[in-house]
Structures are given as structure tokens and as C-alpha cells.
Amino acid sequence: MGGPTGSGSAATEIRDADWYGEDLSGREHNGVRFSGVDLTEATGDGAVFTDCAFVDCRFSATRFTDAAFLNCSFTGCSFFQAEFTACKFVGSRFQRCTFDLMSVDGGDWSFVLLPGADLARATLAGARMREADLTGVRAAGATLRGLDLSAAELSGVDLSGADLRGSDLSALDPRDAELAGARIDVTQAVVLVTTLGLHVGPDAPE
């Protein structure tokens, strides 16, 4: 198929399109199914995708800024070296996707579904991920800094060796997570100790 359709396109399915290096800035798609679309090195400032489905699409080395993927689903997609700056993914769902070297800077990823995702080689910083489903996420060695993970589902996560500094860990039960070698700050340490039912107080007098 040809190049990207414009804002308000009536297309319901876009299959096997070559959008390599395309500028998708300002474009809007609602309820469109993207199947096998190559978005490698595409850019998109302010692009909006609502209720869209992406199946076996390549987002390798894409760069999206202030874009929105609202209530979208991603199945079998590759996000190798993809960069998302101040983007919204509220309510979106990911299945069988790969995230090697993906970078997320800010934005709103609340209510996303990422169960079992492998984020070990991803970098996420400063994003809101409230009530996200991160059940069983594998993020050993990942950078997950300054994330708002309040009320997120974090059971069975592997965060061993991950850099978690500045992230809200109030929803994390350290008894149900792998945390060996993870980097945290003092505030987070107090939160985790409190979750375990321990009390931090002054030393007893000599």
C-alpha cells in the first residue's frame, strides 16, 4: 500500500504498508487495524492513534514526540531502539512484543497492560504508569527511574539489578519480586521496609 493517509482517514485496515522513515506528525487514526506495517525510522510529532490495533508492525528506531496511542493494542510488534518522548499510551495493551533498547522519556502510560513483557534492555524514565499491569515483567538490569507506579500490578516482577531510583514503589511487595542488586534510594528503602511490616527507628541507647 502507499504512504500514510491523512487526518480523519476512513481507512479501517492498513496492511503491509512501507512507512519507512515517514513523517507522521499531526496525523490522526481512529479504529484502524495496522498489519505488517513497517514504521522503521518513522517520526511523529503530535500524531494520534485511538482504538487502533497494531499486528506484527515494526517500530524500530522510530521517534515519537507528544504523540498519543490511546486504548490501542500491539501484538507481535518490535520496538527496537524506539524513542517515545512525552507520549501517551493510556489503556494500551502489549502482547508478544519486543522492547530491546526502547527509550521512554516522560509521558502517560497509565492503565497499560504489559504482563510478562521483557523490558530488561529498555529505559523508562519520568513516565506515569499508574495502575499499569506489569505482572511478571522481566526487567533485570533495566533502567526504570522516576516512574509513577502507584497502584500498579507488580506481582512476580524481576527487577534484579534494575535502576529504580526515584520510582514510586508503594505498590511493590518485595516478598513477591526479584530485587537482588536493584538500585534504590533512601525513601524507597523506607517504603519497602514498611511494606514488610518493619519499623525504622533510632538506635537504642548504649
C-alpha positions as CSV (number, residue, x, y, z in Angstrom):
1,M,0.0,0.0,0.0
2,G,1.0,3.6,-0.4
3,G,2.0,6.3,2.0
4,P,0.3,7.4,5.2
5,T,-3.3,8.5,5.0
6,G,-4.3,11.9,6.3
7,S,-6.1,13.1,9.4
8,G,-9.5,11.7,9.8
9,S,-8.9,8.9,7.3
10,A,-11.8,6.5,6.8
11,A,-9.5,3.5,6.3
12,T,-10.2,0.6,8.6
13,E,-7.2,-1.6,7.7
14,I,-3.7,-0.8,6.5
15,R,-1.8,-3.9,5.6
16,D,1.9,-4.4,4.7
17,A,2.5,-0.7,4.1
18,D,6.0,0.7,3.8
19,W,6.2,3.7,6.0
20,Y,10.0,3.6,6.4
21,G,11.2,7.0,7.5
22,E,7.8,8.6,7.1
23,D,6.9,11.8,9.0
24,L,3.6,11.1,10.6
25,S,3.4,14.4,12.5
26,G,-0.1,15.6,13.2
27,R,-1.8,12.6,11.6
28,E,-4.8,11.0,13.3
29,H,-6.2,7.5,13.0
30,N,-9.2,6.1,14.8
31,G,-10.2,2.4,14.9
32,V,-7.7,1.4,12.2
33,R,-6.0,-2.0,12.1
34,F,-2.3,-1.9,11.1
35,S,-1.0,-5.3,10.0
36,G,2.6,-5.8,8.9
37,V,3.3,-2.1,8.6
38,D,7.0,-1.1,8.5
39,L,7.4,2.1,10.6
40,T,11.2,1.8,10.9
41,E,12.7,5.3,11.5
42,A,9.3,7.0,11.2
43,T,8.8,10.1,13.2
44,G,5.6,11.6,14.6
45,D,5.2,14.9,16.5
46,G,1.7,15.1,17.9
47,A,0.4,12.0,16.0
48,V,-2.8,10.5,17.5
49,F,-3.9,6.8,17.3
50,T,-7.1,5.9,19.1
51,D,-8.6,2.4,19.4
52,C,-6.1,1.1,16.8
53,A,-4.6,-2.4,16.5
54,F,-1.0,-2.9,15.5
55,V,-0.2,-6.5,14.5
56,D,3.4,-7.6,13.5
57,C,4.4,-4.0,12.9
58,R,8.0,-2.7,13.1
59,F,8.6,0.4,15.2
60,S,12.4,0.0,15.0
61,A,14.3,3.3,15.6
62,T,11.0,5.3,15.4
63,R,10.9,8.7,17.2
64,F,7.6,9.9,18.5
65,T,7.1,13.2,20.5
66,D,3.9,14.3,22.2
67,A,2.1,11.5,20.3
68,A,-0.8,9.5,21.7
69,F,-1.6,5.8,21.3
70,L,-4.9,5.7,23.3
71,N,-6.5,2.3,24.1
72,C,-4.5,0.7,21.3
73,S,-3.4,-2.9,21.1
74,F,0.1,-4.1,20.0
75,T,0.6,-7.7,19.1
76,G,3.9,-9.2,17.9
77,C,5.5,-5.7,17.3
78,S,9.1,-4.8,17.5
79,F,10.2,-1.6,19.4
80,F,13.9,-2.0,18.8
81,Q,15.6,1.4,19.6
82,A,12.2,3.2,19.5
83,E,12.1,6.5,21.3
84,F,8.9,7.9,22.9
85,T,9.1,11.4,24.4
86,A,6.2,12.8,26.4
87,C,3.8,10.3,24.7
88,K,0.6,8.9,25.9
89,F,-0.2,5.2,25.8
90,V,-3.1,5.3,28.3
91,G,-5.1,2.0,28.3
92,S,-3.0,0.3,25.6
93,R,-2.2,-3.4,25.6
94,F,1.0,-5.2,24.5
95,Q,1.3,-8.9,23.7
96,R,4.4,-10.8,22.3
97,C,6.2,-7.5,21.7
98,T,10.0,-6.9,21.9
99,F,11.4,-3.8,23.6
100,D,15.2,-4.1,23.1
101,L,16.8,-0.6,23.6
102,M,13.5,1.1,23.7
103,S,13.6,4.5,25.4
104,V,10.7,6.2,27.1
105,D,11.1,9.8,28.4
106,G,8.1,11.1,30.3
107,G,4.5,10.8,29.2
108,D,1.5,8.9,30.5
109,W,1.4,5.1,30.3
110,S,-1.3,4.7,32.9
111,F,-3.5,1.6,32.7
112,V,-1.2,-0.1,30.2
113,L,-1.2,-3.9,30.0
114,L,2.4,-5.3,29.8
115,P,2.1,-8.7,31.5
116,G,5.2,-10.8,31.1
117,A,7.0,-8.2,28.9
118,D,10.8,-8.4,28.7
119,L,12.0,-4.9,29.5
120,A,15.5,-5.9,30.5
121,R,17.1,-3.8,27.8
122,A,14.7,-0.9,27.9
123,T,15.0,2.5,29.6
124,L,11.9,4.2,31.0
125,A,12.2,7.5,32.9
126,G,9.8,10.0,34.3
127,A,6.6,8.4,32.9
128,R,3.3,7.9,34.7
129,M,2.4,4.3,34.9
130,R,-0.4,4.3,37.4
131,E,-2.4,1.1,37.7
132,A,-0.4,-0.5,34.9
133,D,-0.4,-4.3,34.7
134,L,3.2,-5.3,34.9
135,T,2.6,-8.8,36.3
136,G,5.6,-11.0,35.7
137,V,7.6,-8.3,33.8
138,R,11.2,-9.3,33.3
139,A,13.3,-6.1,33.8
140,A,16.6,-7.4,35.2
141,G,19.2,-4.7,34.7
142,A,16.7,-2.3,33.2
143,T,16.6,1.5,33.9
144,L,13.2,2.4,35.4
145,R,13.8,5.7,37.0
146,G,11.3,8.3,38.3
147,L,8.2,6.3,37.3
148,D,4.9,6.8,39.0
149,L,3.9,3.1,39.6
150,S,1.3,3.8,42.2
151,A,-1.4,1.1,42.3
152,A,0.5,-0.8,39.5
153,E,0.2,-4.6,39.5
154,L,3.8,-5.8,40.2
155,S,3.4,-9.4,41.3
156,G,6.1,-11.7,40.1
157,V,8.3,-9.0,38.6
158,D,12.0,-9.5,38.1
159,L,13.8,-6.2,38.9
160,S,17.1,-7.7,39.9
161,G,19.9,-5.3,39.1
162,A,17.5,-2.7,37.8
163,D,17.9,1.1,38.5
164,L,14.7,2.0,40.3
165,R,15.7,5.3,41.8
166,G,13.0,7.9,42.1
167,S,10.2,5.5,41.2
168,D,7.1,5.1,43.3
169,L,7.4,1.5,44.8
170,S,4.4,1.8,47.1
171,A,2.6,-1.0,45.2
172,L,5.6,-3.4,45.2
173,D,5.6,-6.3,47.6
174,P,9.3,-7.2,48.0
175,R,8.2,-10.8,49.0
176,D,6.8,-11.3,45.5
177,A,9.5,-9.8,43.4
178,E,13.2,-10.4,42.5
179,L,15.1,-7.4,43.7
180,A,18.7,-8.6,44.2
181,G,21.2,-5.9,43.2
182,A,18.5,-3.4,42.4
183,R,19.4,0.3,42.9
184,I,17.0,2.3,45.1
185,D,17.2,5.5,47.1
186,V,16.6,6.0,50.9
187,T,13.0,7.0,50.5
188,Q,12.3,3.8,48.6
189,A,14.1,1.7,51.1
190,V,11.8,3.0,53.9
191,V,8.8,2.2,51.7
192,L,9.9,-1.3,51.2
193,V,10.8,-1.9,54.8
194,T,7.4,-0.6,55.8
195,T,5.7,-2.9,53.4
196,L,7.5,-5.8,55.1
197,G,6.0,-4.7,58.4
198,L,9.2,-3.5,59.9
199,H,9.7,-0.3,61.8
200,V,12.7,2.0,61.4
201,G,13.6,4.0,64.5
202,P,16.6,5.4,66.3
203,D,19.2,3.2,67.8
204,A,18.7,2.0,71.3
205,P,20.7,3.9,73.9
206,E,24.0,2.3,75.0
